[in-house]
């Protein structure tokens, strides 16, 4: 009886697999027909290649589709990114198969299991070709890094891409920001040491570039670190670093409305009401038509009134009049809310 049940299960399983295979073949043919009609849509090529790679388990078909896609769309960033990801997936599958075969002491096809393939050499070639097709685009260049992070064997290529992007885009603020933040992911020291490395990169960037954007990125990083876990000593150092960077940038009007707003709130958290008020004044001088900064400044003066500073009452009325004159007419009503 048991043998009969097993036999029946085998038959059902064979039929089930056959149906699935037939469905995959039908879907593959359908996608091929759709590409003939919608070949001008990069998304269709990506969908078809994903099916071949992930559902049909055919890296060869996926690669063929993506190469055809690039002939139609040589400057499509999404297709280049997908091609890069596909080659890394292929390398990952080979690495896993190799590990299983070694574990079972089974013979392997040495030609297929070369170190170059398993280290993602094909993906590196795709990356290089992509930069030739789409040059001088720092964001595109950086977009390969999140894809790399999905795999556990790409550290060498990641290091190379970071080096390349810094050489190719030495004046790009986003690149410097990414390089600085990467220091946090290194496993070469304590948290405080890693953050110090980040600060050094930002200091170098702010000295070389000295743009509003790099100062805002530096300030944003410092403000983010304040809310992270750490010892009381480390948190104190973070607050000092943030205050120092914000003060330096503020003196040269290098901060955005959002960063000014966060700076004032930081000072209030630290119990520095007078410093917060002075910073709010600096902010409204830098952005005279910003209703958000004026509201923040007026709120601070209201707090001073509550402390019993009578001289602030007259100044409050003058401030409201000044704010109404400076902001756009359609925003003036917000000052009274």
Order of alpha helices (4+ residues) and beta strands (2+ residues): alpha-alpha-alpha-alpha-alpha-alpha-alpha-alpha-alpha-alpha-alpha-alpha-alpha-alpha-alpha-alpha
